[in-house]
Amino acid sequence: MTRQTILDLTKDELAEEIRPAFRAKQIFGWIYHNYVDSFEQMQNIPKTMRSELETRFTLNPLKIINKEESADGTIKYLFELPDGKTVETVWLRMKETQFNEDGTVAQESKHTVCVSTQVGCKVGCSFCLTAKGGFTRDLTAGEIVAQVLAVKKDNKHAANRRVNIVYMGMGEPLDNLDNLAKAVAILKDEEGLSISGKRQTVSTSGISTKIDRLGQMNLGVHIAISLHAVDDELRSELIPMNKAYNIASIIAAVKRFPIDARKRVMFEYLVIKGKNDDITSAKKLVKLLHGIKAKVNLIYFNPYPGSTYQRPERSDMINFQQYLIDHGLLCTIRDSKGIDISAACGQLKEKTSSDLEKGTI
């Protein structure tokens, strides 16, 4: 029988499992501050307790089986889970380290971790490579947390250096809401990585009923809506789930979602050449988001072998962005990261599976 990963437990749950309860804080410190590889390394934990932990739990449920690094610092990881299934995680360098004239560090580099929440995905977006493999299972809370811990450790990123987390890797986060919420809580714990809710963003394809439930949980996280289209016809082509949760229901749920007065709702808009990159679409988007404190993030479609969709022209992206800005919407164009590696969601998993079949790795 596979042992549960200790990363599945909140500090309070661990305190219920291990006595005396104060040991939970110490164990959390070893895991999340010192990045230990084994229970044996927890030097201030009694030997009998270390043996008990070793018997009952595993420490790290992930193993790196492939890793690609881009010239821009993006690193794409393929992790193997205890049951042999695989998920992807991305380490994104958002800002470079800034130095003073004397060579000392003025400002540390800033990073974001793009985290998976499921093995595969049920949503079946037509533009997403993950959809090809279908859905296998949900990740546990510990398997979600482990991705953040693993990439911080692999990049020698100190525990007290903050990162941003976006739940927009493989899977639909709101389809695994209970485990997602628990992972958010574990990552927020001040005795752990202490990543506040305002640094965590949940990206969803738009399950409107679960957007409401996420809001009721009061986790303090941001929400990002993968909109990608301004009418139901195109959105149903791109995201079949739109037939059950149409644009109107999503917009209504967003308006009910508790947002910090200083923050905005992010709308992700994947721009595909000849599909949704025209000014007519931009006009409809302005109308659709009227009354919402919104930020639109335009994303280049990232081509992958076999896709029927194409990357938009830079000029069309700029024209689209400028129209939104001119009509009162905050709008950014996401710079493509990792375009020289298997950066598209599901691409490294697909490539690795193909290479294994060919015997090239």
Order of alpha helices (4+ residues) and beta strands (2+ residues): beta-alpha-alpha-alpha-beta-beta-beta-beta-beta-beta-beta-beta-beta-alpha-beta-alpha-beta-alpha-beta-alpha-alpha-beta-alpha-beta-alpha-beta-alpha
